[in-house]
Amino acid sequence: MSYINRRGVNTSTRKMTTRQQISDVFSYGYIITTKSRGKLTQRYLERMITLSKRGTLADRRRVASVILRTSKYEKDQLLNKIFTDIAKKYKDRNGGCTRLLKLQEKDRVVLSLV
C-alpha cells in the first residue's frame, strides 16, 4: 500500500525533508508545517524519543544516522541534547510525547504545529 505514504514527491526528497524536520524539532522545540508532513514527522519523532530513552550504543548510532546539522546545533551537540535532556524529560512517559496542533489555513493548506 505504497500509495498511502505518497506525498507527491519522490522518496529521497521526502526522506530528506522528514530528517530535516526531525532535526529542527529537536533543535528548536517545534516547527510549523503542513498537516500531512507533520503526521509523518510525528511518527518518526516518537521512534527517536523511544530510542533515546533506551540509550544503548546501537540506539545512539541509529539516531545519529537520522538527524542532521541545524543552524543552531552541530550534529554531535544535537545528539548529546537528545540523549541527555530530551531522554530525561520523557523517561516516565510510554508514548505520546508529541502533538499536532491545528493552526490557521494559509493558501488553502491546513498548517500544523509539531
C-alpha positions as CSV (number, residue, x, y, z in Angstrom):
1,M,0.0,0.0,0.0
2,S,2.7,2.4,-1.0
3,Y,0.1,4.9,-2.4
4,I,-0.8,5.8,1.2
5,N,2.6,7.3,2.1
6,R,3.0,9.1,-1.2
7,R,3.2,12.8,-0.6
8,G,3.6,13.9,-4.2
9,V,7.4,13.9,-4.3
10,N,10.0,11.3,-4.8
11,T,11.3,9.1,-2.0
12,S,14.7,10.7,-1.5
13,T,13.2,14.2,-1.2
14,R,10.5,13.1,1.2
15,K,13.1,11.3,3.4
16,M,15.4,14.3,3.5
17,T,12.5,16.7,4.3
18,T,11.5,14.4,7.2
19,R,15.1,14.2,8.5
20,Q,15.4,18.0,8.4
21,Q,12.1,18.4,10.2
22,I,13.1,15.9,12.9
23,S,16.3,17.7,13.5
24,D,14.6,21.1,13.6
25,V,12.0,19.9,16.2
26,F,14.8,18.6,18.4
27,S,16.8,21.8,17.9
28,Y,14.1,24.4,18.3
29,G,11.3,22.6,20.1
30,Y,8.6,23.0,17.5
31,I,8.1,23.5,13.8
32,I,5.2,24.8,11.7
33,T,4.4,22.6,8.7
34,T,1.6,21.2,6.8
35,K,-0.7,18.6,8.3
36,S,0.5,15.6,6.2
37,R,4.2,16.4,6.7
38,G,3.5,16.9,10.4
39,K,1.9,13.5,10.8
40,L,4.9,11.8,9.0
41,T,7.4,13.7,11.1
42,Q,5.5,13.0,14.3
43,R,5.7,9.2,13.7
44,Y,9.5,9.3,13.3
45,L,9.9,11.7,16.3
46,E,8.2,9.2,18.6
47,R,10.6,6.5,17.4
48,M,13.6,8.7,18.0
49,I,12.5,9.6,21.5
50,T,11.9,6.0,22.4
51,L,15.4,5.1,21.1
52,S,16.9,7.9,23.2
53,K,15.2,6.7,26.3
54,R,16.8,3.2,26.0
55,G,20.2,4.9,25.4
56,T,22.3,2.0,24.1
57,L,25.2,2.5,21.7
58,A,23.2,0.9,18.8
59,D,20.3,3.3,19.6
60,R,22.7,6.3,19.6
61,R,24.1,5.3,16.2
62,R,20.6,4.8,14.8
63,V,19.5,8.3,15.9
64,A,22.8,9.7,14.6
65,S,22.1,8.3,11.2
66,V,18.8,10.2,11.0
67,I,19.5,13.7,12.5
68,L,21.1,16.5,10.5
69,R,23.1,19.6,11.4
70,T,21.0,22.6,12.0
71,S,21.8,26.3,12.1
72,K,21.6,26.2,15.9
73,Y,23.5,23.0,16.7
74,E,26.1,20.8,15.2
75,K,25.2,17.1,14.8
76,D,27.2,16.0,17.9
77,Q,25.7,18.7,20.1
78,L,22.2,17.9,19.0
79,L,22.8,14.2,19.6
80,N,24.0,14.9,23.2
81,K,20.9,17.1,23.7
82,I,18.6,14.3,22.6
83,F,20.2,11.7,24.8
84,T,20.6,13.8,27.9
85,D,17.9,16.5,28.0
86,I,15.1,15.0,26.0
87,A,15.5,11.4,27.2
88,K,15.4,12.6,30.8
89,K,12.3,14.7,30.2
90,Y,10.3,11.8,28.7
91,K,11.7,8.8,30.6
92,D,8.5,8.2,32.5
93,R,6.2,8.6,29.5
94,N,5.4,5.5,27.4
95,G,4.4,7.4,24.3
96,G,2.6,10.4,23.0
97,C,5.5,12.8,23.5
98,T,4.5,15.0,20.6
99,R,1.3,16.6,19.5
100,L,-0.1,18.1,16.3
101,L,-1.9,21.4,16.9
102,K,-4.1,22.7,14.1
103,L,-3.3,26.2,13.1
104,Q,-4.9,28.6,10.6
105,E,-5.3,27.9,6.9
106,K,-3.0,29.8,4.5
107,D,-3.3,29.4,0.8
108,R,-6.0,26.6,1.4
109,V,-3.4,24.5,3.3
110,V,-4.0,23.4,6.9
111,L,-0.9,24.2,8.9
112,S,0.1,22.3,12.0
113,L,2.4,22.9,14.9
114,V,4.5,19.8,15.9
